[in-house]
Amino acid sequence: MFSPEQQLEQIIEKINSKFHIFSVGVQPTNRFGLRGFDSEIVSFLSNQEQELIAREYKISNVQDNISDEEFESLRRNSHSILKSSHFRNRLEDVKDTYKTPVIQTYKATKGLTQQCEELGIEGLFTDYKYARDVIEHKAEVRKRLGHLDIFPEFLLISFKELDYSSISSKLGEKFILQTPNSGGGHGTFVITSNDVLQDVISQINEVFKTRDRDTELLEVVLSRFVSGPSTSMSAVTTKWGTFTGNIQYQLIGAKNFEVEDKFEFLGHDFATGFDDFPPGSNIHSKVTKIVKDIGSELYSDGFRGHFGVDMIFVGNEVYVIEINPRFTGTLPSIDLGYLMDETNEKFKGIIRDVNLSFIHCLEFLHDGELSTELVKMIQEKLNSKIDLSHYFVYSEVDARAEFEHSMEAGIYNFNLEHVDKSLDLNNLDTKSIVLIDLPITNTLVFRKSRMARVIYKGKTLDQQKIKVSERFIQLQKDLLSKFKVIPETIEEI
């Protein structure tokens, strides 16, 4: 009789004898965290993290391995990686080993799907049309999953028929308006009066005009305004059921935490979420059931793999705000958290490699059963505390521009003094941060571009659990001061 660890080791050994996983992403840090499998990271861009990542992961990038002419001819996205001569050379190298190459990526797209079909390789993802047209579409997902009774009270209304008096009589004077295909908090507006509604209508018309789209047939979602902690849960839906992570607080706002009543995603506090809502607590059990029910519905539609659910808690009630049928921006950080020594104190062997990306790949590459004991152990691992927070630093220039800076990826103290040229989260303490995703000096940066990612060991939220503490707001300001705009490169937009 094999132990759960031995069973999983045998499964992975068999997978690794057959498959080689290409984890592709624009930035190398987009694909952090996958261990245990025969895999390599192939990024589109070269950046200063590559040297540090190479200590633990096999990694290469397109930018450093093709001609300048070819690089300039490619767009900066994942499917351009598959178009590149560098990737196609790596593909032939893998085929020479008689292994089957497969693709793991952030999100299925039409372009990526077409490239996989052209190259004859399997993508570890579900048909992009279902994700785009049903689950990511804020109106269609309510039609598909409305029977679960998980959304705040809502109306679906034609954009041209928006009327404040009529809507407020049904949803109250303060309500939420969402355009159907916007993500990351963009396209979500708080409506408090007819004047605000008219201003939002003008904004949406302007956006659609610049994109050469018509609002004539646009259907928008109107929801009753609910106020409470903004949270999320990551999960993986599989043939063995839906595996769920823990509740995590979302850091929501704008202008790097300084503007309230905005809904842009800025990061997560995993540690506070765990302590406030531990596995087995009433609210955690309620959220887990909701996420598992969503996972079952998605799987019955043919969707497989990782997804995320954004929620708001109002007292003991849980309301789903958004479902993301893809790898989320949270995934690299939370996957790294699952690999930390502290998280793995009670686990041994290959179970220490288990995280959300691991299970996602397992779903696509293993057709057999998992024992009840192994399923239970995997879920137990995913319910371990991750004592981390992470958030993003965004550019504040309202233009395209080039920046210069002298910072290096690695571990810093709160005075932003470089402590260690390492990305090992086991080297962190509460007086330090890991800084990654830094743009190369002279890189063209767009409005609202991510300038850096901060990973911190511990909690970042203030005592009210509303926003990050002043310590981190100041750190954001200090970090932004390190990026200097090169004036002559500014392109107004």
N, C-alpha and C positions, 0 to 999 in steps of 0.2 A: 504494500500500500504506500503510494507516494504522498509526501507532505504537499501542502499547497505550493510552497516555494519550489519543490522539485518538479511538480506538474508544470508550473509556469516556465521554469528553466528549460524543460524539454520542448515546450511549445515554441519558445523564442529561438532555441537552437535549430528547430526545424524551419522556422520562418527565415532565419538568417542564412540557411543553406540554399534558399531559393530566391530571396528578394534582396534588392539593394534600394534603399529609400533616398531619394533626392529631396531634401527639405529646401524649398525655394522661397525667396522673399527679396524685396527690394533692398532692405537693410539686413545684415547678417544677424542682428539681434532680434529680428522678427521671428526667427526660427530657433531660438534658444530652447533648451530643456529636454530634448528627446535623447534618452539614453537606453542602452540595452539592445537596440537594434543595429544592424549593419546599415549605417546611414551617413550622409554627409550634408553639410549646408552649402548651397550655392546661392550667393546673393548677387544682385545686379550691381550694386555700388561697392566700391572699396571704401573702408573707413578705418579709423584708428583702432577700433575694437578688434579688428580681425586678428591682429597679433596675439591679443589676450585670449580670444575665443579659441584660437588654434592650439592652446595648451590642453584643451579638453575635447574639442570637436574637430573632426576632419572638415576643412572649410576651404572654399575658393570663391572667387568672384569674377563676374563678367568683365568689369571695367579694366582690370589689370591684365586681362588675358586675350584681348582682341585689339584690333587697330583703332585709332582715334576715329577714323572714317566710319567704321562699322558701329562703334559706340554711339556716335552722333546720329546715326540712322535709326537707332532703337529708342522706343519710348520707355520711360522708367516705370515698368510694371512687371509682374511675375511672368506673364506669358512671353515677354521679350527675352527673358532668361532662356526659355526653351527655343527661341529663334536663333540665339547666338551661336557662333561657331564654337565657342568655348564649351558650352553645354553639350553640343552635339559630339564634340570630341570625347567628353567625359562619358557620354552615353555609349559610345563605341567601346571605350575602355571597359565599362561594366559588362557589356554584352560579351566581350572576350573572356570574361570569367564564368560564362554560362549562367549568370544570374539574371533574373527578370527585374528590370528597373521600374520603379513606381514613383509617383510624385505626391509629396505632401506640401500643402500650401495654405495660405491664410484664408482664401475664399475662392470658390469656384466661379469662374467668369466664362463668358462666351469665347473670348480669345484663348484662354487657357485650355478650355475643353477642345477647341479646334486644333490647337498645337499638339495636345496629347493624342488626338485621333490621327493627325498627320504623321506623328512619330511612332504610332502604334504602341503607346505605353499607357498604363492604367493610372488614373488619378485617384487618390484616396479621398474622394469627395462625392457628393450627390449632385444630380443634375441642377445646374445653376438656375434654370427657369423656375423650378419649384420654390427655391429660396427667394428669388427676386420677385416673382409675381404673386406669391401667396404669403409667405411668412414675414418677409421684410416689408410687404405692402400693408400699411397700417389699417387700411379699410378691409382688404381681403382677409387678413388674419383674424379679424373680429368676426367676419362671416363664417370662417372655417372653424374657429375655436370658441365662438360665443357661447356654445352649449355648456362649456366648462364653468361658466359664471365666474371668471377670474379677472375681468376688466372692470374699471370704474364705469358707472353708468355713461353711456355714449350715444351719440347720434351720428349717422352718416348722411351728409348733406352735399348737394351740388354747390360748388364754389360760387357760382353766379347767383345762388339763392340765399346767401348768407344774410341773416337779418338779426340784429342784436336783440331786439325786443322779443321776437319769437323764441330764440335760443335761450335767453336768460329766464324766460318763464318756465322752461323745462329743466335747465341745468343750474340755475342760480346766476347771480350777477357776475360771478367770477368763474371762468371756465377755461379749458385748454383747447387750442386749435392746433391740429397737426396736418401737414401735407403728407401724402401717403408714402413717398419713397425717400424721405430724408432720414439720415441716421446721425448718430453722435450728438443728438440734441439739436441739430440744425433743423429748421422747419417746424419747431415746437414753440408756441407762443402762449403767454398768459393774457387772456382777454378780460378786462375789468370795466370796460365802458364801450359805447358805440364809437367814440373817437378813436380808441385804441384799435378796435376792430377794423375801422376804415383805414387806419395807418398800416395795419398788417396786410390788408387786402392790396394796398398799393405796393408794399414790399414784395409780396408774392407775384403780383403782375409784372413787376420790374425784373425779378429773377427769371421768370418764365420767358420774358421778352428777350433777355440777354442770351438765353439758351435756345432761342428760336422755337419755343414751345407755346401751345395754346392752352389757356385755362378753361376753355369752353366746356370740356367734358371732365374737368377735374372734380373728383369727389374727395372731400376732406373729412377728417375725424374730429368730432367735438366731444369732449369728455368733461364730466363734473370735476371741478378742482378738488383734489384731495391733498392734504399736507401731512407729512411725516417723514421719517428716515428714508432716504433713498438707498436702496440695497440691490444686490444682485446675487445670483447663484450660477455657477458654471456646472455643466453636466455633459455626459456622453451617452447617447442612446444607442443601444446595441442589441444583438440577438439574445443576449443574456440578461436583458433588462436595462434600465437607465441608471447609470452610476452618477451620483450627485456629490458636489463639493460642499463647502460650508457657506453660510451667509456672509457676505462681505459688504461693508459700507461703501457706497459710491461717493467720490468727491466730485461734486457738481457745482458749476458756476460759470464765470467768464472772466476775462482779463486776469488770469492767474489768481483766482479765488476772490478777487476784490469786488466783483459785481454780483449781487444777488438777483433772484428772479430770472436767471438765465439757466439753460439746461444743457450746457456743453459739458461733455465728459472730460474730467481732468485726472482721474486716477481712482485708486481703491485703498481702503484700510482693511486688510485681512484680519489683523490682530484684534481690533476692537469688535469687529463683527463676530468673531469666535467667542470672545469673552461675554458679550451681551446676549448671544443666542447660541449656546453650546448645543452640540448634537443631542437629541433626546428631549430638549426643552419643548414646550408647547408650540412656540412660534416656529422653531426649527422643523419640527415634525410637520406642521401645517405647510410650510414652504416646500419641504421635500416632497410631500404628496402632490402639490400643485405642479412642481417641476417634473416629477415622474409621470403625472398624467399628460403633461405637454409632450414629454419624450415618447410616450406610447402613441399619441396621436401622430407625431411626426414620423415615427417608425412605420406606422400603418400606411402612411402616404409614400413610403419609400425613402424617406430621409434617414441617413445614418451618420453617426459621429458626434462631434462636439457642437454644443450650442450654449447660449447664455440667456438668462431671463432677468430683466430689470423689473424691480418691484418697489412699491411704496407701502410702508406699514402705517396704518391708522388705528391706534390702540392695538387690539388683537386681530384686526382685519388685515388681509393681505391683498393688494391689488397689483396685477401685472400691467406694466406700462409698455414693455417692448420685449420681443423675442428676437435674438440674433442667431440665425441658423448657419454658423460659421465659426472659425477660430476667432476669438475676440481679442481686442487690444490688450486685455488683461493676461492672456494665456502665457506669454513668455515669463512674466514675473511670477505668477502663481505656480507654474511648472518648476521653476527654479526653487521656489519655496518648498515644494514637496521633496526636493532632492537634498535639502539641508540636513546636516548631521542631527541637529536638534529635533527636526520633524521625524527623523527616522530612528529615534532612540529605541523603540520597541520592535523594530522590524529588522530582518536580516535577509541576506541573499538578494535575489533579483527583485524582491518586493520593494527594496529601497529605490529602485529605478522607476517604480510605478507613479505616474502622474496622468493628467488628462490627455496629453498628446500620446502617451504610451498606449492608453486604452483605445483612443481613436484609431491608431494604427493596427492594434490587435483586432479590432472589429473588422477591418477590411482584409486582413492578411491571414486570419485563422478561421476556418470554417467549422471547426469542431466544437465540442462542448467544454465548459469550464465546470469543475466540481462546485458543489454548494459551498464547501469550505473555502475554496479559492475566491469565489464571488464575494463571500463575506469578508475575507481578508482584504481584498481590493477596496471594498467600500469602507472598511475600517481605516485603511491608509488615507483615503480621500477625506475622512472626517478628522484627520490629525490637525492640530493647531499649526498654522503658519504665522509665525510672529514677524510679519512684514507689512509694510505699506509701500505703495509706489505711486508716483504722479508725474505728470508731464509739464515741462516748461515750454510755453508757446511764445513765438515772436509777437511783438506788439506793433510792428511797423505796418501801416496800411498801404503796402506796396510790395512789389517784387524788388529784392535788393540782395546784394552780396554782403556777407558778414565776415569779420575776421575775429579770431580769438586765439588764446594761447593755452587753452585747457586741454588736458589729456583724459581719456577714459581711465577710470580706476576708483580707488577709495579716497574720499576727502573727509576732513573734519568740517565743523560748521563755520569755520573761518575761511573755508574753501582753499585750504592748504592741502596739497597732494600728499597723502599718507602712504599709499601703496599702489603700485601698478598691478592691480589684480581686480578680477571680477568675481572672486570667490566670496559668496555671501557668508560663509562660515567665518570669515575674518572681520565681520562687522560687529560693532557694539553700538550702544545708544548715543555715542558721541561722534558717529561717522555715518557716511552715506556712500552708496555706489552711484557713480555718475556714468551713464552710457548714452548712446544715440546722439552723440555730439556731431554736428555737421563739420565737414572739413572746411578749413578756412578758404574763403573765396567761393564757397558753394552758393548758388542762387537759392534764396529762401523766400517763400511766399507768405502772404498774410496768413496768420494763424498756423504757420508751420511749427512742428514740434522741434524745439531747439535742443532738448535734452530729456532724459528720463532719470528720475531720482528714485532709488530704492533704499528704504530705511528699515532697520531692524527695530520693530516696535510699532507703537501707535502714533498717528499724526493728528487725529481729531481733537478738537477742544472738548471741554467737559459737557457742553450742551449737545455734542455730536452733530453740529450743524455745519461746521467748516473746519478746515485745518487750523491748528493753533498758530498763534502769532509768530512762534519760532520758525515755522515753515513758510509763512507768508513773507517774512523777512528774508529767508533763504532764497525764495523765488526772486525777490528784487535783487539780491546780491548776485545771483546767477545771471539774470538778464543784463546786469551792468557789465558782465564780462564779454558780451557780444557787441561789437562795434560795427555799426553800419558803415559801409564804404559809400560816401555820399554820391559819387559820380555814377554809381551803378543803379541808383534808384529808378524804378520804372513805375510810374503812377498807374493804378488800376481802378 
